[in-house]
Amino acid sequence: MITQTLQIVQLVLAVLVIVAILMQQQGSGLGGAFGGEGNFYRSKRGLEKVLFYATIILIVLFVASVTVPLFLA
């Protein structure tokens, strides 16, 4: 019962992490992957900042949901 619940939680967290990452605006295109477009500094504001922190929290929760059962077994 617990393993099924944990699997569902992991699935939901994985989908939420994917959605949160895809919703973030990069704005640099393919040139940013090769070192281009890096001539400016821009701080995150408003919803972008909330989404950034939410992504970090979701990733930490996902990693915790994967590793904690390993220590309990």
LINSUL-V797979 format. One record per pair of residues at least 6 apart in sequence whose C-alpha atoms are under 8 Angstrom apart, sorted by the first residue. I is the first residue (numbers start at 1). J is the second residue. Records with the same first field share a line. If there is no record, write none. Layout:
# LINSUL-V797979
I=J / J
This chain:
# LINSUL-V797979
6=65
9=65
10=62 / 65 / 66
13=58 / 59 / 61 / 62
14=62
16=58
17=55 / 58 / 59
20=51 / 54 / 55
21=55
24=48 / 51 / 52
25=48
28=37
31=37
32=38
